[in-house]
Amino acid sequence: MPPRSKHRLASTLRLCSCRTTGNFDRGVCAIIPWSRQFALEYSALFDGLLPALERLGLPIPLGGTSNHFRFSVLRDVGAWDPYNVTEDADLGIRLARMGYRTATIASTTWEEAPTRWRIWLGQRTRWLKGWVQTWLVHMRRPGQLCREVGGWQFLGLQVVMGGVLLSVLVYPIALLALVLTWLLGGFADIDVGGPGRWLWIVALVNLAIGILAPMLAAAFAVIRRGRAWLLPSVLGMPIYWLLISVAGYRALLDLARLPFHWEKTRHGLGGAAVGTRTLPPPIKPPRAPTATGMVLRRPVP
């Protein structure tokens, strides 16, 4: 990486990166359960989470659907890492380390949802493996990373990337512990008058917030996108997260055995699932700007 003094002497540069919003053909989503979950996931991410990260000034891991950069800037930051299987996420963090700021713009890029379990599993395994790679690479020197991006951004990176990865792995364990405690009568043994009850209350409230918050975020996102027919699928999100956990543990195994293996995602199957290959119909635009684009800007000295 070039020294940061080089960035402070540079004039303001703007780059545009169009991002997908997770809008998929209604016929496909109506048939394939994990395609509906995929749509909910993308709507929450690009219409909710990414604008929030922008407003908070936190690093944003890029996605690979539709990104547009100036070649000179890509060359300046070293372009994509050929050994990272989510190279765009790594590039987003590297841009933040080099002094660039990522912002969202309102734009839509169509994305095809996986329509088969095996395809979805392979894609999600690669995504999670790439995020683990990205987190490990940038955390090799935590002190240097913190100095380059700043303390607030460093903390945000741990929550956004490290927190997501940790929650994927811990979620099934937490649910299993909760179910076993209930089956074995552990809740009946809680001393409601003792100090231990407050620990249980805090734990249960934390679990409830952790489950309900992303469900509400997805619900509001699809309503804004004019896709209220997806709302019943919100109730299936906790089950979908268990499938993501399966992909998460598979990603760790894959990282240990085949760290640079790229599990390709088959596309062009969505139309076949409903007997058509037509594009999705136009949708009602959201009332507020959506996280479907990025503007990367080098700070003014």
Order of alpha helices (4+ residues) and beta strands (2+ residues): alpha-beta-alpha-alpha-alpha-alpha-alpha-beta-alpha-alpha-alpha-alpha-alpha-alpha-alpha-beta
